[in-house]
Amino acid sequence: MRQALLLARQALDQDEFPVGCVVTYGDKIIASGERSHTRQAVPSEIEHAEMRALRHLETLDPMMDRGRMTLYATLEPCLMCFGAILISGIGALVYAYEDAMGGGTGCDRAALPELYRCNGLNIVPGVCREESLALFRSYFSRPHLIYWRDSLLSRYTLGQTCRPESGL
């Protein structure tokens, strides 16, 4: 998660939405991505950190056991990304900060078509939540950044406080 947070910080330093993602196989990072194209007049809703990391997986050995992979993201994946993660066969999803507006992990997987429900994905929320919250608070506090300004996620994020021990 620390590397995903570093990628999110790099995105924030470029005035992009602070989402970072890494995929590990064992203890090795094999793919990564960060959110991009949120500064445009019409932001891209495809260039999500998770989608970029999943695209990197396509260039790797197809015989790798995806069930042994873990995807780490600084924000709970949206429905698009969550669906792609489910289809990818990745074994675990770990995320830092809940997406009160568009998070997809709370959907009832039992009600989804078989392609999405029969994969055994393990989900672990809240890892390094405070660090990620601090990045999002910083993003939403910058008046020149308009992506998701005045959204439910922005209001939810700015309404929370970071614990002092988060270090950010």
C-alpha positions as protocol buffer text, in pm:
chain_id: "A"
residue {
  index: 1
  type: MET
  ca { x: 0 y: 0 z: 0 }
}
residue {
  index: 2
  type: ARG
  ca { x: 292 y: 234 z: 64 }
}
residue {
  index: 3
  type: GLN
  ca { x: 386 y: 225 z: -305 }
}
residue {
  index: 4
  type: ALA
  ca { x: 23 y: 291 z: -406 }
}
residue {
  index: 5
  type: LEU
  ca { x: 21 y: 590 z: -171 }
}
residue {
  index: 6
  type: LEU
  ca { x: 343 y: 716 z: -330 }
}
residue {
  index: 7
  type: LEU
  ca { x: 180 y: 695 z: -674 }
}
residue {
  index: 8
  type: ALA
  ca { x: -125 y: 880 z: -540 }
}
residue {
  index: 9
  type: ARG
  ca { x: 104 y: 1150 z: -400 }
}
residue {
  index: 10
  type: GLN
  ca { x: 273 y: 1181 z: -741 }
}
residue {
  index: 11
  type: ALA
  ca { x: -68 y: 1220 z: -905 }
}
residue {
  index: 12
  type: LEU
  ca { x: -163 y: 1485 z: -649 }
}
residue {
  index: 13
  type: ASP
  ca { x: 165 y: 1668 z: -714 }
}
residue {
  index: 14
  type: GLN
  ca { x: 52 y: 1689 z: -1079 }
}
residue {
  index: 15
  type: ASP
  ca { x: -293 y: 1818 z: -971 }
}
residue {
  index: 16
  type: GLU
  ca { x: -449 y: 1484 z: -1065 }
}
residue {
  index: 17
  type: PHE
  ca { x: -702 y: 1294 z: -855 }
}
residue {
  index: 18
  type: PRO
  ca { x: -487 y: 1114 z: -593 }
}
residue {
  index: 19
  type: VAL
  ca { x: -543 y: 747 z: -667 }
}
residue {
  index: 20
  type: GLY
  ca { x: -256 y: 503 z: -690 }
}
residue {
  index: 21
  type: CYS
  ca { x: -264 y: 130 z: -750 }
}
residue {
  index: 22
  type: VAL
  ca { x: -15 y: -155 z: -745 }
}
residue {
  index: 23
  type: VAL
  ca { x: -54 y: -525 z: -814 }
}
residue {
  index: 24
  type: THR
  ca { x: 171 y: -767 z: -632 }
}
residue {
  index: 25
  type: TYR
  ca { x: 263 y: -1129 z: -694 }
}
residue {
  index: 26
  type: GLY
  ca { x: 405 y: -1264 z: -373 }
}
residue {
  index: 27
  type: ASP
  ca { x: 611 y: -977 z: -236 }
}
residue {
  index: 28
  type: LYS
  ca { x: 697 y: -825 z: -575 }
}
residue {
  index: 29
  type: ILE
  ca { x: 516 y: -535 z: -743 }
}
residue {
  index: 30
  type: ILE
  ca { x: 438 y: -646 z: -1098 }
}
residue {
  index: 31
  type: ALA
  ca { x: 208 y: -368 z: -1220 }
}
residue {
  index: 32
  type: SER
  ca { x: 110 y: -18 z: -1119 }
}
residue {
  index: 33
  type: GLY
  ca { x: -94 y: 280 z: -1222 }
}
residue {
  index: 34
  type: GLU
  ca { x: -205 y: 620 z: -1108 }
}
residue {
  index: 35
  type: ARG
  ca { x: -511 y: 827 z: -1194 }
}
residue {
  index: 36
  type: SER
  ca { x: -464 y: 1059 z: -1489 }
}
residue {
  index: 37
  type: HIS
  ca { x: -652 y: 1297 z: -1716 }
}
residue {
  index: 38
  type: THR
  ca { x: -864 y: 1457 z: -1444 }
}
residue {
  index: 39
  type: ARG
  ca { x: -734 y: 1808 z: -1517 }
}
residue {
  index: 40
  type: GLN
  ca { x: -891 y: 1823 z: -1863 }
}
residue {
  index: 41
  type: ALA
  ca { x: -1203 y: 2026 z: -1938 }
}
residue {
  index: 42
  type: VAL
  ca { x: -1376 y: 1690 z: -1992 }
}
residue {
  index: 43
  type: PRO
  ca { x: -1199 y: 1446 z: -1760 }
}
residue {
  index: 44
  type: SER
  ca { x: -1137 y: 1090 z: -1876 }
}
residue {
  index: 45
  type: GLU
  ca { x: -1342 y: 836 z: -1685 }
}
residue {
  index: 46
  type: ILE
  ca { x: -1136 y: 550 z: -1825 }
}
residue {
  index: 47
  type: GLU
  ca { x: -785 y: 639 z: -1707 }
}
residue {
  index: 48
  type: HIS
  ca { x: -835 y: 505 z: -1356 }
}
residue {
  index: 49
  type: ALA
  ca { x: -532 y: 383 z: -1162 }
}
residue {
  index: 50
  type: GLU
  ca { x: -672 y: 30 z: -1140 }
}
residue {
  index: 51
  type: MET
  ca { x: -743 y: 9 z: -1514 }
}
residue {
  index: 52
  type: ARG
  ca { x: -393 y: 128 z: -1594 }
}
residue {
  index: 53
  type: ALA
  ca { x: -243 y: -134 z: -1363 }
}
residue {
  index: 54
  type: LEU
  ca { x: -465 y: -407 z: -1510 }
}
residue {
  index: 55
  type: ARG
  ca { x: -348 y: -309 z: -1860 }
}
residue {
  index: 56
  type: HIS
  ca { x: 10 y: -367 z: -1743 }
}
residue {
  index: 57
  type: LEU
  ca { x: -88 y: -719 z: -1637 }
}
residue {
  index: 58
  type: GLU
  ca { x: -178 y: -796 z: -1998 }
}
residue {
  index: 59
  type: THR
  ca { x: 190 y: -763 z: -2093 }
}
residue {
  index: 60
  type: LEU
  ca { x: 307 y: -1021 z: -1835 }
}
residue {
  index: 61
  type: ASP
  ca { x: 331 y: -1398 z: -1843 }
}
residue {
  index: 62
  type: PRO
  ca { x: -27 y: -1524 z: -1894 }
}
residue {
  index: 63
  type: MET
  ca { x: 58 y: -1838 z: -1695 }
}
residue {
  index: 64
  type: MET
  ca { x: 102 y: -1642 z: -1370 }
}
residue {
  index: 65
  type: ASP
  ca { x: -152 y: -1752 z: -1110 }
}
residue {
  index: 66
  type: ARG
  ca { x: -371 y: -1444 z: -1078 }
}
residue {
  index: 67
  type: GLY
  ca { x: -531 y: -1589 z: -769 }
}
residue {
  index: 68
  type: ARG
  ca { x: -199 y: -1524 z: -592 }
}
residue {
  index: 69
  type: MET
  ca { x: -202 y: -1156 z: -691 }
}
residue {
  index: 70
  type: THR
  ca { x: -314 y: -870 z: -468 }
}
residue {
  index: 71
  type: LEU
  ca { x: -430 y: -533 z: -597 }
}
residue {
  index: 72
  type: TYR
  ca { x: -373 y: -238 z: -363 }
}
residue {
  index: 73
  type: ALA
  ca { x: -559 y: 88 z: -428 }
}
residue {
  index: 74
  type: THR
  ca { x: -570 y: 413 z: -235 }
}
residue {
  index: 75
  type: LEU
  ca { x: -942 y: 454 z: -306 }
}
residue {
  index: 76
  type: GLU
  ca { x: -1214 y: 191 z: -312 }
}
residue {
  index: 77
  type: PRO
  ca { x: -1254 y: 90 z: -678 }
}
residue {
  index: 78
  type: CYS
  ca { x: -1556 y: 218 z: -870 }
}
residue {
  index: 79
  type: LEU
  ca { x: -1797 y: -26 z: -1035 }
}
residue {
  index: 80
  type: MET
  ca { x: -1602 y: -23 z: -1364 }
}
residue {
  index: 81
  type: CYS
  ca { x: -1272 y: -103 z: -1194 }
}
residue {
  index: 82
  type: PHE
  ca { x: -1430 y: -349 z: -951 }
}
residue {
  index: 83
  type: GLY
  ca { x: -1587 y: -538 z: -1243 }
}
residue {
  index: 84
  type: ALA
  ca { x: -1251 y: -553 z: -1422 }
}
residue {
  index: 85
  type: ILE
  ca { x: -1080 y: -674 z: -1103 }
}
residue {
  index: 86
  type: LEU
  ca { x: -1342 y: -947 z: -1061 }
}
residue {
  index: 87
  type: ILE
  ca { x: -1301 y: -1062 z: -1421 }
}
residue {
  index: 88
  type: SER
  ca { x: -920 y: -1051 z: -1399 }
}
residue {
  index: 89
  type: GLY
  ca { x: -909 y: -1332 z: -1145 }
}
residue {
  index: 90
  type: ILE
  ca { x: -695 y: -1139 z: -896 }
}
residue {
  index: 91
  type: GLY
  ca { x: -721 y: -1308 z: -556 }
}
residue {
  index: 92
  type: ALA
  ca { x: -727 y: -1010 z: -321 }
}
residue {
  index: 93
  type: LEU
  ca { x: -820 y: -644 z: -323 }
}
residue {
  index: 94
  type: VAL
  ca { x: -687 y: -414 z: -52 }
}
residue {
  index: 95
  type: TYR
  ca { x: -796 y: -52 z: -48 }
}
residue {
  index: 96
  type: ALA
  ca { x: -729 y: 242 z: 180 }
}
residue {
  index: 97
  type: TYR
  ca { x: -1014 y: 493 z: 164 }
}
residue {
  index: 98
  type: GLU
  ca { x: -1382 y: 416 z: 105 }
}
residue {
  index: 99
  type: ASP
  ca { x: -1547 y: 587 z: -190 }
}
residue {
  index: 100
  type: ALA
  ca { x: -1872 y: 712 z: -36 }
}
residue {
  index: 101
  type: MET
  ca { x: -1993 y: 826 z: -378 }
}
residue {
  index: 102
  type: GLY
  ca { x: -1893 y: 558 z: -625 }
}
residue {
  index: 103
  type: GLY
  ca { x: -1732 y: 262 z: -451 }
}
residue {
  index: 104
  type: GLY
  ca { x: -1823 y: -69 z: -606 }
}
residue {
  index: 105
  type: THR
  ca { x: -1715 y: -322 z: -347 }
}
residue {
  index: 106
  type: GLY
  ca { x: -2040 y: -307 z: -152 }
}
residue {
  index: 107
  type: CYS
  ca { x: -2248 y: -443 z: -435 }
}
residue {
  index: 108
  type: ASP
  ca { x: -2422 y: -774 z: -376 }
}
residue {
  index: 109
  type: ARG
  ca { x: -2195 y: -1008 z: -573 }
}
residue {
  index: 110
  type: ALA
  ca { x: -2440 y: -1294 z: -524 }
}
residue {
  index: 111
  type: ALA
  ca { x: -2689 y: -1102 z: -739 }
}
residue {
  index: 112
  type: LEU
  ca { x: -2438 y: -1045 z: -1021 }
}
residue {
  index: 113
  type: PRO
  ca { x: -2401 y: -1266 z: -1328 }
}
residue {
  index: 114
  type: GLU
  ca { x: -2174 y: -1569 z: -1286 }
}
residue {
  index: 115
  type: LEU
  ca { x: -1876 y: -1404 z: -1454 }
}
residue {
  index: 116
  type: TYR
  ca { x: -1856 y: -1157 z: -1164 }
}
residue {
  index: 117
  type: ARG
  ca { x: -1969 y: -1360 z: -865 }
}
residue {
  index: 118
  type: CYS
  ca { x: -1772 y: -1684 z: -891 }
}
residue {
  index: 119
  type: ASN
  ca { x: -1415 y: -1576 z: -830 }
}
residue {
  index: 120
  type: GLY
  ca { x: -1349 y: -1579 z: -454 }
}
residue {
  index: 121
  type: LEU
  ca { x: -1201 y: -1228 z: -441 }
}
residue {
  index: 122
  type: ASN
  ca { x: -1096 y: -1139 z: -86 }
}
residue {
  index: 123
  type: ILE
  ca { x: -1156 y: -770 z: -1 }
}
residue {
  index: 124
  type: VAL
  ca { x: -969 y: -589 z: 276 }
}
residue {
  index: 125
  type: PRO
  ca { x: -1079 y: -226 z: 334 }
}
residue {
  index: 126
  type: GLY
  ca { x: -923 y: 51 z: 539 }
}
residue {
  index: 127
  type: VAL
  ca { x: -550 y: -28 z: 509 }
}
residue {
  index: 128
  type: CYS
  ca { x: -360 y: 303 z: 548 }
}
residue {
  index: 129
  type: ARG
  ca { x: -695 y: 483 z: 540 }
}
residue {
  index: 130
  type: GLU
  ca { x: -572 y: 792 z: 725 }
}
residue {
  index: 131
  type: GLU
  ca { x: -284 y: 846 z: 483 }
}
residue {
  index: 132
  type: SER
  ca { x: -516 y: 821 z: 186 }
}
residue {
  index: 133
  type: LEU
  ca { x: -777 y: 1044 z: 351 }
}
residue {
  index: 134
  type: ALA
  ca { x: -509 y: 1310 z: 397 }
}
residue {
  index: 135
  type: LEU
  ca { x: -430 y: 1304 z: 23 }
}
residue {
  index: 136
  type: PHE
  ca { x: -797 y: 1341 z: -70 }
}
residue {
  index: 137
  type: ARG
  ca { x: -846 y: 1622 z: 182 }
}
residue {
  index: 138
  type: SER
  ca { x: -550 y: 1800 z: 25 }
}
residue {
  index: 139
  type: TYR
  ca { x: -692 y: 1748 z: -324 }
}
residue {
  index: 140
  type: PHE
  ca { x: -1041 y: 1873 z: -238 }
}
residue {
  index: 141
  type: SER
  ca { x: -896 y: 2172 z: -50 }
}
residue {
  index: 142
  type: ARG
  ca { x: -727 y: 2310 z: -360 }
}
residue {
  index: 143
  type: PRO
  ca { x: -965 y: 2567 z: -511 }
}
residue {
  index: 144
  type: HIS
  ca { x: -822 y: 2542 z: -864 }
}
residue {
  index: 145
  type: LEU
  ca { x: -903 y: 2169 z: -891 }
}
residue {
  index: 146
  type: ILE
  ca { x: -1255 y: 2110 z: -1017 }
}
residue {
  index: 147
  type: TYR
  ca { x: -1274 y: 1732 z: -1065 }
}
residue {
  index: 148
  type: TRP
  ca { x: -1551 y: 1610 z: -832 }
}
residue {
  index: 149
  type: ARG
  ca { x: -1562 y: 1946 z: -655 }
}
residue {
  index: 150
  type: ASP
  ca { x: -1886 y: 1979 z: -456 }
}
residue {
  index: 151
  type: SER
  ca { x: -1956 y: 1606 z: -502 }
}
residue {
  index: 152
  type: LEU
  ca { x: -2072 y: 1366 z: -234 }
}
residue {
  index: 153
  type: LEU
  ca { x: -1715 y: 1234 z: -212 }
}
residue {
  index: 154
  type: SER
  ca { x: -1576 y: 1584 z: -167 }
}
residue {
  index: 155
  type: ARG
  ca { x: -1827 y: 1673 z: 106 }
}
residue {
  index: 156
  type: TYR
  ca { x: -1775 y: 1336 z: 278 }
}
residue {
  index: 157
  type: THR
  ca { x: -1396 y: 1374 z: 268 }
}
residue {
  index: 158
  type: LEU
  ca { x: -1382 y: 1735 z: 384 }
}
residue {
  index: 159
  type: GLY
  ca { x: -1624 y: 1653 z: 665 }
}
residue {
  index: 160
  type: GLN
  ca { x: -1376 y: 1411 z: 819 }
}
residue {
  index: 161
  type: THR
  ca { x: -1068 y: 1481 z: 1020 }
}
residue {
  index: 162
  type: CYS
  ca { x: -733 y: 1308 z: 994 }
}
residue {
  index: 163
  type: ARG
  ca { x: -583 y: 1164 z: 1308 }
}
residue {
  index: 164
  type: PRO
  ca { x: -258 y: 1344 z: 1402 }
}
residue {
  index: 165
  type: GLU
  ca { x: -60 y: 1019 z: 1394 }
}
residue {
  index: 166
  type: SER
  ca { x: -126 y: 976 z: 1021 }
}
residue {
  index: 167
  type: GLY
  ca { x: 176 y: 1195 z: 953 }
}
residue {
  index: 168
  type: LEU
  ca { x: 23 y: 1367 z: 652 }
}
